[in-house]
């Protein structure tokens, strides 16, 4: 158990709908990351937050947004869902954003199926 | 941006043999190289990492080597066991004050046969 908690574990929704994925980082971790894993794209970085502020952005669609709250939990909002958004969404966390490199721990993922 | 290539995509070894997975990266400024193991239905689990100021790191049966000049790094697993069967991902990142976004390789499905 990495200590990163994600909910829900599975979610089935229809095209055009909106869903919210939730993540609680490990105790003491200030950075939260979101990744998407699909068969054709592999593991793709979406976005990083550090202590409530956006710190790095990857290939995140405009239909997707995220935020990190004062209690450090994070939410990933996916809207106007398309079939191609079906994937495993991982949240990860690390202690701090530093130049020395730091271990990133992944949660078990939220499996999203769009029908 | 960074691009990470990983080979082979599948690897089958006999129990007790060694397994080697290789990755190359494109961004010479990358300075952090972790390896993750992902079992079916689970999230990636860090097994070992190396930073650019180190050429080799070992942890029991697992070792990683880094060649900065050639921009490649490798994972070595010795005395493989059935529980080593999983998908292994290499990754690279340039850790700066701006963040630590990992670029992953495409994964290697390792199967350890009895």
Interface residues (C-beta under 8 A of the other chain):
Chain A: X2 X4 X31 X33 X42 X43 X44 X45 X48 X50 X55 X56 X58 X90 X92 X94 X97 X98 X99 X100 X101 X102 X103 X104 X105 X106 X107 X108 X109
Chain B: X31 X32 X34 X36 X41 X42 X43 X44 X45 X46 X49 X51 X89 X91 X93 X95 X96 X97 X98 X99 X100 X101 X102 X103 X104 X105 X106 X107
